[in-house]
Amino acid sequence: MALMNTLLLLLSMFAPAATIYDFSFTSIDGKTVNLSDFKGKQVLIVNTASKCGFTKQYKDLQALHEQYGKDLVIIGFPTDNFGGQEFGSNEAIQDFCEKNYGVTFLLSEKIDVKGKDIDPLFTYLTTAENADFTGDINWNFEKFLIDKDGKLVHRYRSKVNPLDTSITSNIK
């Protein structure tokens, strides 16, 4: 019986998630955040870095947060997967974001968004059925727009500014 329970547990761990609501993460200040808490809202997930050519997008992500915050949850996921462009500690990342860009939207602790240690949420996001594209993240500041039902609906590459109409026109 114990072996059967172990097998069932393992199978459930590797079963594909139907929505982002099946995931949680640790915020930059160490709290567990369940994505199911955001049911009924759109979510914009962005892999971020503090020392990247696209880092100035923090300003526009904050503007998007201020404009659409009651209907849209923005979550930044700091990563050091691309050219060593993120600070070493969560404290340094948070301090940088607050001081330089006034970031008040949600940030996760530093994670991996590709490679052998990829965070399970990003495994889902890069393999989920998506009309735009699937596959590995190419660089910092890729964006994933999730609908109010927790389904991935659009993915945007790094060069797409958060305030671009291709994003804002999809915020409902």
C-alpha positions in Angstrom: 0.0 0.0 0.0 2.8 2.4 0.8 4.4 1.8 -2.6 1.1 2.5 -4.3 0.7 5.8 -2.4 4.2 6.8 -3.3 3.6 6.0 -7.0 0.3 8.0 -6.9 2.1 11.0 -5.3 4.9 10.9 -7.9 2.4 10.7 -10.7 0.5 13.7 -9.4 3.7 15.7 -9.1 4.5 15.2 -12.8 0.9 15.5 -14.1 0.6 18.6 -16.3 -1.1 21.6 -14.7 -4.2 22.8 -16.3 -3.8 26.4 -15.1 -1.4 28.6 -13.2 -3.6 28.2 -10.2 -1.9 24.9 -9.5 1.3 26.7 -8.6 2.7 28.8 -5.8 6.0 30.6 -5.3 8.0 32.4 -2.6 7.9 36.2 -2.7 11.0 38.2 -2.5 10.3 38.8 1.2 10.0 35.1 1.9 6.2 34.6 1.9 4.4 31.8 0.1 2.1 33.1 -2.6 -0.6 30.8 -4.1 -1.4 31.8 -7.6 -5.0 30.6 -6.9 -5.4 33.7 -4.8 -5.6 35.6 -8.1 -8.6 33.8 -9.6 -10.8 36.1 -11.5 -7.9 38.5 -12.4 -5.5 38.6 -15.3 -1.9 38.0 -14.4 1.2 39.2 -16.2 4.3 37.1 -15.4 7.7 38.6 -16.3 11.2 37.1 -15.9 13.3 40.1 -14.8 16.9 41.1 -14.2 18.4 44.2 -12.6 21.4 44.7 -14.9 19.9 44.2 -18.4 19.3 46.4 -21.3 15.6 45.8 -20.8 15.7 46.7 -17.0 14.1 50.0 -17.8 10.9 48.1 -18.4 10.5 48.0 -14.6 9.3 51.6 -14.9 6.6 50.6 -17.5 5.6 47.5 -15.5 5.1 49.8 -12.5 3.0 52.2 -14.7 1.0 49.2 -15.9 0.5 48.1 -12.3 -0.7 51.6 -11.2 -3.1 51.9 -14.2 -4.6 48.3 -14.2 -3.8 47.1 -10.7 -7.3 46.2 -9.7 -7.8 44.0 -12.7 -4.2 42.9 -13.4 -1.6 41.3 -11.1 1.9 41.8 -12.2 4.6 39.4 -10.9 8.3 39.8 -11.6 10.5 36.7 -11.3 14.1 37.8 -11.0 16.5 35.4 -12.6 20.2 35.2 -13.3 19.9 32.8 -16.2 21.0 35.3 -18.9 24.5 36.7 -18.7 24.7 37.1 -14.9 22.5 40.2 -15.0 20.9 39.8 -11.6 22.1 40.6 -8.1 23.1 37.8 -5.8 20.6 38.3 -3.0 16.9 38.9 -2.8 17.4 41.9 -0.6 19.7 43.6 -3.1 17.2 42.9 -5.9 14.3 44.3 -3.9 16.3 47.4 -2.8 17.3 48.1 -6.4 13.8 47.8 -7.7 12.3 50.0 -5.1 15.0 52.7 -5.2 15.4 52.9 -8.9 11.9 52.2 -10.3 9.5 52.5 -7.3 8.4 48.9 -7.8 5.4 48.0 -5.7 4.1 45.1 -7.7 4.8 41.6 -6.6 8.3 40.1 -6.9 9.3 36.5 -6.3 12.6 35.3 -4.9 15.3 34.8 -7.5 14.6 31.7 -9.5 15.7 29.8 -12.6 13.5 30.2 -15.7 15.4 27.7 -17.8 17.9 24.9 -17.5 18.1 21.9 -15.2 16.8 23.9 -12.2 13.9 25.6 -14.0 11.1 26.6 -11.7 8.0 24.4 -12.3 5.8 27.4 -13.1 8.2 28.3 -16.0 8.2 24.7 -17.2 4.4 25.1 -17.5 4.6 28.5 -19.1 7.1 27.5 -21.7 5.4 24.2 -22.6 1.7 25.2 -22.3 -0.3 25.3 -25.5 0.0 28.9 -26.7 -0.9 30.5 -30.0 2.1 32.8 -29.8 5.0 30.4 -29.2 6.4 27.8 -26.9 9.9 26.9 -25.9 12.7 28.2 -23.8 12.8 31.8 -22.7 15.4 33.6 -24.8 16.3 36.5 -22.5 15.2 38.7 -19.6 11.8 40.4 -19.6 9.7 37.9 -21.5 6.1 38.3 -20.6 3.3 35.8 -20.1 -0.3 37.1 -20.0 -2.7 34.9 -18.2 -6.5 35.2 -18.5 -9.0 35.4 -15.6 -9.4 31.6 -15.7 -5.7 31.0 -15.2 -4.9 30.0 -18.8 -1.9 31.2 -20.7 -3.2 33.3 -23.6 -0.3 35.4 -24.9 3.5 35.3 -24.6 5.6 38.3 -25.5 9.3 38.5 -26.2 11.6 40.9 -24.3 11.4 43.7 -26.9 7.7 44.1 -26.4 7.3 47.0 -24.0 4.8 46.4 -21.1 2.8 49.5 -22.2 2.6 48.3 -25.9 -0.9 48.1 -27.2 -0.4 44.4 -28.0 -0.5 43.9 -24.2 -2.8 46.7 -23.0 -5.5 45.9 -25.6 -5.7 42.4 -24.0 -6.2 43.7 -20.5 -9.9 43.4 -19.7 
